[in-house]
Amino acid sequence: MTKKSSNAWIAVALIFLVIFGFGVYTNWTFRLQQGPPPSETGAVPTGTFTMRTTVYDTLDVATNRTLGTDVKVYWYAYRNGWVLLGSGDNVNIEIEERDTGYIYVVCETSSSYYLDYAKTQNMNSRVKSVTYEDVDGDSVKEWVFKYSMWNIPPASSGYPQTTFYAYALTYDNSFAFATGGQPADITSIGTSTVTKYIAWYMSASAEKKGVAVYKIELKVNSTDTSKWDLKNVNVPGIGYLSGSNFQEQILENYVIYTYVIGSDLKNAVYWQLPANTNNKFDLTVGIEFRLASGDKLNWTLTVYQLTPSETSITDADSVLTSA
């Protein structure tokens, strides 16, 4: 082999290693580690299958949540409408050719837990997609996972079976702003143009809990927008947002700045506190001031949250800024 051809083989090997290394780092290989997506070749699966399910706590995987109480799991087909095939664990269901090899796993939770749909999807290689819709017609949305039944290995005894792993996040109904004068009022700002930061933050009531946040609102008790410019707001799970990302609404006595993250649990951002992590969800607000002598502006930051039943609740805190 010539030196030139040897170098070419080395280059090919290096390219392979780079691609393989990138794959190991990315979510693609992470999914492979959970089990590769099933191939969808051969005959369309039909007949009887045994469906198993286990519910884990998102932030404490050593803890199982109670199936049927904390999280309910139903097995559906879609045949010109939703058809319930069974519910719970270790249940036998019948798959027909018109199902084209897919069923739907429908999950709903109690008022104490969110269904961690993102982790659930990521940890089930047979899940093709997830939606959030009302399947059973009770005007309450459920989590719907499209689940592949293709190429499930035959069982040595009984029916072929597969397991769906659900993950639940414990709802923190006491997520709150810091108490004890934090952040403090900002005085003696002066009359020169200057940027100040209001260091708001919220904290969870305990580890291994979380909350779904869907909107951030900042209100100031003045309509004279020449006195300030909203520069940025840090939103945990999203990052620093420019003031231009907020919708400005000028009312009779107030100006309100609003940023909508989403309208439901699927589009909210989830603030979670794993074990042994800093319990501080930074909501620092940067404001450029152009105050006149004697000016006083009261700022109120409101965080809008959704409970697991999608009821809206709020928590707010105010800070006074003065020249």
VMD Tcl script that draws the C-alpha trace (Angstrom):
set ca {
  {0.00 0.00 0.00}
  {1.37 3.41 -0.92}
  {1.80 6.17 1.63}
  {-0.85 8.23 -0.18}
  {-3.51 5.49 0.02}
  {-2.59 4.80 3.66}
  {-3.21 8.46 4.49}
  {-6.57 8.26 2.74}
  {-7.63 5.32 4.92}
  {-6.53 7.20 8.02}
  {-8.64 10.18 6.96}
  {-11.68 7.94 6.45}
  {-11.15 6.40 9.89}
  {-10.89 9.83 11.50}
  {-14.11 10.98 9.82}
  {-15.87 7.83 11.11}
  {-14.62 8.47 14.63}
  {-15.80 12.08 14.55}
  {-19.25 11.08 13.32}
  {-19.48 8.24 15.83}
  {-18.30 10.48 18.66}
  {-20.87 13.11 17.72}
  {-23.56 10.44 17.72}
  {-22.56 9.30 21.20}
  {-22.84 12.88 22.45}
  {-26.22 13.60 20.87}
  {-29.69 12.48 21.81}
  {-29.68 10.09 18.85}
  {-27.28 7.71 20.56}
  {-28.97 8.31 23.90}
  {-32.14 6.92 22.38}
  {-30.19 3.95 21.05}
  {-28.97 3.29 24.56}
  {-32.62 3.04 25.65}
  {-33.28 0.53 22.85}
  {-33.39 1.20 19.11}
  {-36.68 2.19 17.51}
  {-38.44 -0.95 16.23}
  {-38.13 -1.77 12.56}
  {-41.42 -1.56 10.68}
  {-41.00 -4.30 8.12}
  {-42.89 -7.48 7.45}
  {-46.54 -8.15 8.11}
  {-48.67 -5.63 9.95}
  {-48.90 -6.81 13.59}
  {-52.29 -8.19 14.58}
  {-53.68 -10.36 17.36}
  {-53.39 -10.35 21.13}
  {-50.62 -8.51 22.98}
  {-49.92 -8.09 26.69}
  {-49.33 -4.46 27.65}
  {-47.19 -3.64 30.68}
  {-46.54 -0.24 32.24}
  {-44.51 1.25 35.07}
  {-44.61 4.82 36.41}
  {-41.40 6.43 37.70}
  {-40.80 9.73 39.46}
  {-38.92 12.04 37.08}
  {-36.57 13.40 39.75}
  {-36.33 10.20 41.80}
  {-36.26 7.22 39.46}
  {-35.81 4.84 42.38}
  {-39.37 5.74 43.40}
  {-42.38 4.31 41.60}
  {-45.59 6.29 41.47}
  {-48.88 4.49 41.95}
  {-50.50 3.35 38.72}
  {-54.22 4.09 38.69}
  {-53.93 6.71 41.44}
  {-51.03 9.05 40.68}
  {-51.02 8.26 36.96}
  {-53.68 6.44 34.95}
  {-52.70 4.63 31.75}
  {-55.16 3.60 29.04}
  {-54.59 1.69 25.79}
  {-56.49 3.00 22.76}
  {-56.82 2.38 19.05}
  {-58.04 4.95 16.55}
  {-60.67 3.41 14.23}
  {-62.63 6.31 12.79}
  {-62.73 7.46 16.40}
  {-61.12 6.53 19.70}
  {-61.63 2.93 20.85}
  {-60.62 1.90 24.38}
  {-58.75 -1.42 24.33}
  {-57.87 -1.69 28.01}
  {-56.31 0.09 30.98}
  {-53.63 -0.39 33.58}
  {-50.80 -2.91 33.75}
  {-50.60 -6.49 32.48}
  {-53.67 -6.20 30.28}
  {-54.31 -8.07 27.03}
  {-55.44 -6.05 24.02}
  {-56.47 -6.97 20.48}
  {-54.73 -5.29 17.52}
  {-56.36 -5.27 14.09}
  {-54.84 -4.82 10.66}
  {-56.59 -1.48 10.24}
  {-54.56 -0.15 13.20}
  {-51.54 -0.28 10.82}
  {-49.29 -1.38 13.66}
  {-49.94 1.47 16.10}
  {-51.90 1.97 19.28}
  {-52.16 5.02 21.53}
  {-51.13 5.16 25.16}
  {-53.27 7.75 26.95}
  {-52.11 9.10 30.32}
  {-53.68 11.36 32.90}
  {-52.49 12.33 36.36}
  {-53.87 13.23 39.76}
  {-53.71 16.79 41.07}
  {-50.33 16.04 42.68}
  {-48.33 15.19 39.55}
  {-47.51 16.42 36.08}
  {-47.00 13.87 33.35}
  {-43.42 14.45 32.19}
  {-44.27 13.96 28.53}
  {-40.81 14.88 27.20}
  {-38.95 12.34 29.34}
  {-41.65 9.74 28.76}
  {-41.23 10.10 25.01}
  {-37.46 10.02 25.23}
  {-37.38 6.89 27.39}
  {-39.70 4.84 25.14}
  {-38.15 4.01 21.79}
  {-41.51 2.77 20.50}
  {-43.17 6.17 21.00}
  {-43.45 7.96 17.66}
  {-45.11 11.21 18.78}
  {-47.07 12.82 21.60}
  {-50.12 15.08 21.56}
  {-52.21 16.75 24.24}
  {-55.92 16.41 23.53}
  {-59.27 15.30 24.93}
  {-59.63 11.64 23.97}
  {-62.53 10.51 26.15}
  {-64.80 13.53 25.66}
  {-64.77 14.74 29.27}
  {-63.46 18.22 28.30}
  {-60.13 17.45 29.99}
  {-57.02 16.95 27.89}
  {-54.92 13.82 28.21}
  {-51.41 12.94 27.07}
  {-51.55 10.74 23.96}
  {-48.49 8.76 22.88}
  {-48.50 7.07 19.47}
  {-46.94 3.67 20.18}
  {-45.45 1.24 17.65}
  {-46.45 -2.42 17.94}
  {-44.18 -3.49 15.09}
  {-41.77 -6.40 15.54}
  {-42.51 -7.18 19.17}
  {-40.60 -10.44 19.86}
  {-42.77 -13.56 20.32}
  {-43.13 -14.82 23.86}
  {-41.92 -18.25 25.02}
  {-45.30 -18.57 26.68}
  {-48.40 -16.42 26.64}
  {-48.79 -13.43 24.35}
  {-46.07 -11.11 23.02}
  {-45.65 -8.19 25.40}
  {-44.16 -4.73 25.55}
  {-43.71 -2.19 28.35}
  {-44.50 1.53 28.39}
  {-42.55 3.62 30.91}
  {-44.29 6.76 32.19}
  {-42.60 9.54 34.17}
  {-44.34 11.85 36.64}
  {-43.08 15.15 38.07}
  {-44.28 15.99 41.60}
  {-46.21 19.27 41.59}
  {-44.95 21.96 43.96}
  {-47.96 24.00 45.08}
  {-45.74 26.23 47.26}
  {-43.28 27.50 44.66}
  {-42.73 31.12 45.71}
  {-40.71 34.31 45.56}
  {-38.00 34.78 48.16}
  {-39.17 36.38 51.40}
  {-37.46 38.71 53.87}
  {-36.99 41.82 51.72}
  {-35.37 40.10 48.74}
  {-34.92 41.85 46.47}
  {-34.61 45.15 48.33}
  {-35.98 48.44 47.05}
  {-33.52 50.38 44.88}
  {-33.08 53.97 46.02}
  {-30.81 56.88 45.03}
  {-30.79 55.90 41.37}
  {-30.21 59.53 40.40}
  {-31.26 61.42 37.30}
  {-28.59 60.21 34.89}
  {-29.28 57.40 32.42}
  {-28.31 54.20 34.20}
  {-29.20 50.50 34.10}
  {-30.21 48.75 37.31}
  {-31.04 45.12 37.97}
  {-33.88 43.86 40.16}
  {-32.66 40.47 41.37}
  {-35.93 38.59 41.72}
  {-35.88 34.83 42.17}
  {-38.23 32.04 43.16}
  {-37.61 28.85 45.09}
  {-39.20 25.42 45.31}
  {-40.60 24.27 48.64}
  {-38.61 21.02 48.49}
  {-36.28 19.00 46.32}
  {-37.63 16.65 43.62}
  {-40.58 18.90 42.83}
  {-41.47 21.27 40.02}
  {-43.97 23.69 38.55}
  {-45.25 24.53 35.05}
  {-44.89 28.21 34.12}
  {-46.76 29.67 31.15}
  {-46.55 33.48 31.42}
  {-44.38 36.24 32.90}
  {-45.78 39.73 33.57}
  {-44.06 42.93 34.71}
  {-46.19 45.93 35.77}
  {-45.11 49.48 36.66}
  {-47.32 52.18 38.20}
  {-46.72 54.86 35.56}
  {-47.55 55.48 31.92}
  {-44.61 57.79 31.19}
  {-42.42 55.35 29.24}
  {-39.80 58.06 28.69}
  {-38.59 57.34 32.24}
  {-37.43 53.77 31.60}
  {-36.60 51.13 29.05}
  {-37.09 47.44 29.80}
  {-33.77 45.88 28.76}
  {-34.08 42.18 29.60}
  {-35.68 39.57 31.82}
  {-34.18 36.21 32.74}
  {-36.71 33.37 32.51}
  {-35.48 30.02 33.87}
  {-35.58 27.33 31.23}
  {-35.62 29.92 28.43}
  {-32.82 32.39 29.15}
  {-32.40 36.14 28.98}
  {-35.13 37.74 26.90}
  {-34.86 41.20 25.45}
  {-37.52 43.68 26.50}
  {-38.66 43.69 22.88}
  {-39.88 40.10 23.39}
  {-42.50 41.39 25.82}
  {-45.84 42.79 24.69}
  {-46.30 46.33 26.03}
  {-49.77 47.42 27.14}
  {-50.37 50.99 28.33}
  {-53.39 51.29 30.63}
  {-54.83 54.25 32.51}
  {-52.39 54.10 35.43}
  {-50.01 51.29 34.53}
  {-47.79 49.85 31.85}
  {-47.77 46.06 31.67}
  {-45.14 43.94 29.89}
  {-46.20 40.36 29.10}
  {-44.35 37.33 27.75}
  {-46.48 34.26 27.01}
  {-44.55 30.99 27.03}
  {-47.52 28.80 26.11}
  {-51.22 28.35 26.64}
  {-51.30 24.82 28.10}
  {-49.20 22.18 29.85}
  {-47.61 20.98 26.61}
  {-46.24 24.44 25.83}
  {-45.31 25.56 29.34}
  {-41.77 25.51 30.72}
  {-41.19 23.22 33.70}
  {-39.04 24.51 36.56}
  {-37.67 21.48 38.37}
  {-35.49 21.13 41.46}
  {-33.44 17.91 41.40}
  {-31.74 16.74 44.58}
  {-28.61 18.60 45.70}
  {-29.02 21.58 43.35}
  {-29.27 25.31 43.95}
  {-32.82 26.21 44.91}
  {-32.82 29.56 43.13}
  {-34.76 30.22 39.93}
  {-33.30 33.50 38.72}
  {-35.78 36.10 37.41}
  {-33.47 39.11 37.28}
  {-34.94 42.11 35.43}
  {-32.71 44.75 33.82}
  {-34.14 48.26 33.44}
  {-32.56 51.40 32.03}
  {-33.74 54.42 34.04}
  {-34.05 58.07 33.00}
  {-35.63 59.47 36.14}
  {-36.34 63.02 37.25}
  {-35.85 64.19 40.82}
  {-38.54 62.75 43.10}
  {-39.63 59.98 40.72}
  {-40.77 56.74 42.30}
  {-41.70 53.67 40.29}
  {-43.18 50.51 41.78}
  {-42.49 47.33 39.79}
  {-44.47 44.10 40.23}
  {-43.32 40.82 38.71}
  {-45.98 38.13 38.37}
  {-45.33 34.50 37.43}
  {-48.29 32.56 36.03}
  {-48.31 28.82 36.69}
  {-50.50 25.87 35.73}
  {-51.50 23.13 38.15}
  {-51.63 19.51 36.87}
  {-55.36 20.08 36.25}
  {-54.39 23.17 34.21}
  {-55.81 25.70 36.64}
  {-53.99 29.03 36.48}
  {-52.40 30.38 39.66}
  {-50.07 33.33 40.22}
  {-47.33 34.50 42.54}
  {-46.09 38.11 42.61}
  {-43.56 40.37 44.27}
  {-43.00 44.17 44.14}
  {-39.94 46.41 44.32}
  {-39.81 50.23 44.60}
  {-37.27 52.14 42.54}
  {-36.66 55.84 43.18}
  {-34.42 58.67 42.04}
}
mol new
graphics top color blue
foreach p $ca { graphics top sphere $p radius 0.5 }
foreach p [lrange $ca 0 end-1] q [lrange $ca 1 end] { graphics top cylinder $p $q radius 0.2 }
display resetview
